Amino acid sequence: MKIIITGGAGFLGRHLCEHYLKENHQVIALDNLYTGNLENIAAFTQHPNFTFIEHDITHPINLEADAILNFACPASPVHYQKDPIYTTKTSILGALSMLDLAKKNNALILQASTSEVYGDPEQHPQPESYKGCVNPIGIRACYDEGKRCAESLFFDYNRMYNLSIKVIRIFNTYGPYMDPNDGRVVSNFIVQALQNKPLTMYGDGLQTRSFCYVDDLISGITRMLKTPQNIMGPINLGNPHEFTLLELAHLVITLTNSRSEICFAPRPQDDPRQRKPVIEQAKKILNWDPEISLEQGLIKTIHYFDHLLTAEKNRSHHNNLIL
Ligand code: UDP
């Protein structure tokens, strides 16, 4: 298959490129490098089945494809709130241009939606049937409403043009190739702990998240892509083990053997108090269940960031010597 992966130089996009190259597909990664990073895909650039195109999906593009995986969008609150209008454009205009491209090619298209469509949920845990509690004028709305509108566009393209669509709702995911400056809690805590700096806790740390290791998530996504045409979703993909942020912080400090303490800062506006997926649909339809525990996943991720930070330190030391 010829597979287009938008956001191909981002965290999840990069893992998807790797997966489909290993399966001998032809992969075209589209990314405007707004949050994506060429270093993430440096290992693939010489691969005969890999093409990278620097492209902003808010503009149309004409390519041939059998399948499109739409992962292009800044996904960390820090990054998506930097230019909220652009985030909305990426979600909605990006979805429209990719849906048009899928229609032209009669290709299958998968949308990376998000647990953010549930907002600050009043129902806990969150099944796919829950309609959500999103503040439409808050600082998270650019992302939440953008992704909700994209879901609506996907289902309208299916109803109007019989386009083959798949929608997954991704819950908090972490692992190697996250950007150390991503701003999300797992990467922030690990990087801070490795440097023995205080861990920045926003709020009282009693809010919860359920963290999925990236390999588990990629296995869910690739299973979803293979389902028959009548399976469209939306399907939750995430790890249902729920932790408070305080539990996460203590685990990271222990696993990094760090001297860091925890410092508290105000909780951001509309920050969800709790989040945990119901994954019965994914279990039943995809025969999928995450296998990697938070501790196992954190150990792998800590190892990745440790190498990255050491390499950076050596590089700057080397540059100082040259200067
Ligand atoms: N958070 C934190 N410290 C950080 C980064 C995030 O306490 O350095 C909190 C954030 O306020 C939220 C949770 O961690 O309650 C998860 O935030 P993240 O940005 O990772 O993802 P979200 O689930 O909000 O999209």
Residues whose N, C-alpha, C, O or C-beta is under 5 A from the ligand:
A	BS01	UDP	P77 G183 R184 V185 V186 N188 T200 M201 Y202 Q207 D271 P272
